Amino acid sequence: MREVLDESFAKGWQHVWPKPGNDPRVMFSLVSNPLRRIRAYPLLLKNLWPKLRTVVTIDWRMTSTGMWSDFVLPAAAWYERTEHKWVTPLMPFIHAGEKATSFYEAKSDWEIMARLAHKIDERAAARGRTARERSGRDAGGGRRHGGPGHRPPAGPRRVKRGSTCECCMRPTAVPPRRRRDG
C-alpha cells in the first residue's frame, strides 16, 4: 500500500497539505469538533497534537476538541445572536431569528475573528511590520507576484491603469496606450 501512496504523491495524483516538513503550529477549530467527527481521531492526538504549539477552539459548548485545546473562546449560541439559526439541505427554508439573550462573555464568531485580527495587526505594527507585510501577501507566504503560488485572475479581463493585481495587491503593469494616427 505504501508504494501506491508514494507513486500517487510522486505523480501528483494525491496531494498533501501542508507539505511534509512544514508542520502546522497553530490550529483553530471553529464550530467543529475534529476529535469527535474524524474517525481516526487517536491518530490526530498521536501525530498532529505534539507538533502544534497552540490549539484554539471557538464553540458555544465544551467539545472533546475544546477539552484538548489550549484556549476555548466562547462563541454565542443560537439564541444569543441575530442571524440564521440553521440551514439544512433537507428543507428549503432558512430559519432566521433575533437575539433573545446575552450570556456573559460569549461573542459571535464574527466578532471573535474581528477582535483577533485587530489584535494581531496591533502587535505586528508594534513590531515595525509594514502594512504589506502584515497583510501576509508579501511576507514569505508564497504569493509573491509572478512567483510560486501567484494566481492571476482567470480568463480575459480588462485591467484599468493604476489598478492592483487581485492576488498579490501589487500594481499591474499596463502597457502604454498607442496613439492611432489617421
ZADO-956472 format. One record per residue (C-alpha): residue in three letters; x, y, z; residue number from 1. Coordinates in steps of 0.25 Angstrom, whole numbers, plus 2048, in hexadecimal, padded with zeros to 3 digits. Layout:
# ZADO-956472
nuvex u v w rovex
ALA X Y Z NUM .
...
This chain:
# ZADO-956472
nuvex u v w rovex
MET 800 800 800 1 .
ARG 80B 809 803 2 .
GLU 811 808 7F5 3 .
VAL 804 80C 7EF 4 .
LEU 803 818 7F8 5 .
ASP 811 81C 7F5 6 .
GLU 80F 81B 7E6 7 .
SER 802 824 7E7 8 .
PHE 80A 82E 7EE 9 .
ALA 815 82E 7E4 10 .
LYS 80C 82F 7D8 11 .
GLY 803 83A 7DE 12 .
TRP 7F7 831 7DF 13 .
GLN 7F6 833 7EE 14 .
HIS 7F9 840 7F5 15 .
VAL 7FC 842 804 16 .
TRP 7FC 84F 80B 17 .
PRO 804 855 812 18 .
LYS 810 84F 80B 19 .
PRO 818 845 813 20 .
GLY 822 84C 81C 21 .
ASN 819 859 81C 22 .
ASP 811 855 828 23 .
PRO 806 85D 82D 24 .
ARG 808 865 83A 25 .
VAL 7FA 86A 83D 26 .
MET 7EC 864 83B 27 .
PHE 7DF 86B 83C 28 .
SER 7D3 863 83E 29 .
LEU 7C7 86C 83A 30 .
VAL 7B9 865 83E 31 .
SER 7BF 858 83A 32 .
ASN 7C3 84C 842 33 .
PRO 7CE 845 83B 34 .
LEU 7D1 83C 847 35 .
ARG 7C3 836 846 36 .
ARG 7C0 837 837 37 .
ILE 7CD 831 831 38 .
ARG 7CC 822 832 39 .
ALA 7DB 821 835 40 .
TYR 7DC 82C 840 41 .
PRO 7E6 824 849 42 .
LEU 7F0 826 83D 43 .
LEU 7ED 835 83E 44 .
LEU 7F1 835 84C 45 .
LYS 7FD 82C 84A 46 .
ASN 803 833 83D 47 .
LEU 7FD 841 83C 48 .
TRP 7FB 846 84A 49 .
PRO 80A 845 84E 50 .
LYS 80E 84D 842 51 .
LEU 804 858 846 52 .
ARG 809 864 84F 53 .
THR 7FA 869 851 54 .
VAL 7ED 863 84F 55 .
VAL 7E1 86D 84F 56 .
THR 7D2 869 850 57 .
ILE 7C7 872 84D 58 .
ASP 7BA 86C 850 59 .
TRP 7AD 86E 858 60 .
ARG 7AF 861 860 61 .
MET 7BA 85A 866 62 .
THR 7BE 84F 85C 63 .
SER 7C8 844 85C 64 .
THR 7D1 84D 854 65 .
GLY 7CF 858 85D 66 .
MET 7D4 84F 869 67 .
TRP 7E1 84D 861 68 .
SER 7E3 85B 85E 69 .
ASP 7EC 866 864 70 .
PHE 7E1 871 862 71 .
VAL 7D2 86F 861 72 .
LEU 7CB 87C 85D 73 .
PRO 7BC 87D 860 74 .
ALA 7B4 87F 853 75 .
ALA 7A6 884 855 76 .
ALA 79C 879 853 77 .
TRP 78F 879 84A 78 .
TYR 787 882 853 79 .
GLU 792 88B 857 80 .
ARG 793 891 849 81 .
THR 78B 897 83E 82 .
GLU 78D 88F 831 83 .
HIS 78A 882 82A 84 .
LYS 787 877 835 85 .
TRP 789 86B 82C 86 .
VAL 789 867 81D 87 .
THR 787 859 819 88 .
PRO 786 853 80B 89 .
LEU 77A 84A 810 90 .
MET 771 856 80F 91 .
PRO 771 863 806 92 .
PHE 76F 86D 812 93 .
ILE 779 876 819 94 .
HIS 776 877 828 95 .
ALA 779 885 82C 96 .
GLY 778 88B 83A 97 .
GLU 77A 897 843 98 .
LYS 783 897 84F 99 .
ALA 77C 893 85B 100 .
THR 786 894 866 101 .
SER 795 896 869 102 .
PHE 79E 88D 871 103 .
TYR 7A9 894 877 104 .
GLU 7B6 894 86F 105 .
ALA 7B0 88C 863 106 .
LYS 7B3 893 855 107 .
SER 7AE 890 847 108 .
ASP 7B9 888 83F 109 .
TRP 7BA 895 836 110 .
GLU 7BD 89E 842 111 .
ILE 7C7 894 847 112 .
MET 7CE 893 83A 113 .
ALA 7CE 8A2 838 114 .
ARG 7D4 8A5 846 115 .
LEU 7DF 89A 844 116 .
ALA 7E2 8A1 836 117 .
HIS 7E3 8AF 83D 118 .
LYS 7EC 8AA 848 119 .
ILE 7F5 8A3 83E 120 .
ASP 7F6 8AF 836 121 .
GLU 7F9 8B8 842 122 .
ARG 804 8AE 846 123 .
ALA 80A 8AE 838 124 .
ALA 80A 8BD 838 125 .
ALA 811 8BE 845 126 .
ARG 81C 8B5 840 127 .
GLY 81E 8BE 834 128 .
ARG 818 8B5 829 129 .
THR 813 8BD 81D 130 .
ALA 804 8BC 819 131 .
ARG 808 8B4 80D 132 .
GLU 810 8AA 815 133 .
ARG 805 8AA 820 134 .
SER 7FB 8A6 815 135 .
GLY 802 899 813 136 .
ARG 802 89B 804 137 .
ASP 811 89E 803 138 .
ALA 817 899 80F 139 .
GLY 81C 88B 80B 140 .
GLY 80E 885 808 141 .
GLY 812 880 7FA 142 .
ARG 809 88A 7F4 143 .
ARG 813 894 7EE 144 .
HIS 80F 89A 7E1 145 .
GLY 813 890 7D6 146 .
GLY 819 886 7E0 147 .
PRO 815 879 7E5 148 .
GLY 806 87A 7E9 149 .
HIS 803 886 7E1 150 .
ARG 7F5 884 7DB 151 .
PRO 7F1 890 7D2 152 .
PRO 7E2 891 7CF 153 .
ALA 7DD 886 7C5 154 .
GLY 7D8 88A 7B8 155 .
PRO 7D9 896 7AF 156 .
ARG 7D7 8A3 7B7 157 .
ARG 7D9 8B2 7B5 158 .
VAL 7E3 8B8 7BE 159 .
LYS 7E2 8C6 7C2 160 .
ARG 7EE 8CF 7C2 161 .
GLY 7F3 8D0 7D0 162 .
SER 7EC 8C4 7D6 163 .
THR 7F2 8B9 7DE 164 .
CYS 7F3 8AA 7DC 165 .
GLU 7E7 8A3 7E3 166 .
CYS 7F0 898 7E9 167 .
CYS 7FC 8A0 7EE 168 .
MET 7F8 8AF 7EE 169 .
ARG 803 8B3 7E6 170 .
PRO 801 8BE 7DB 171 .
THR 7FE 8B8 7CE 172 .
ALA 807 8BA 7C2 173 .
VAL 7FE 8C0 7B7 174 .
PRO 806 8C3 7AA 175 .
PRO 804 8D2 7A6 176 .
ARG 7F9 8D5 79C 177 .
ARG 7FD 8D6 78E 178 .
ARG 7F8 8E2 786 179 .
ARG 7F1 8E0 77A 180 .
ASP 7F4 8E9 76F 181 .
GLY 7EA 8EA 764 182 .
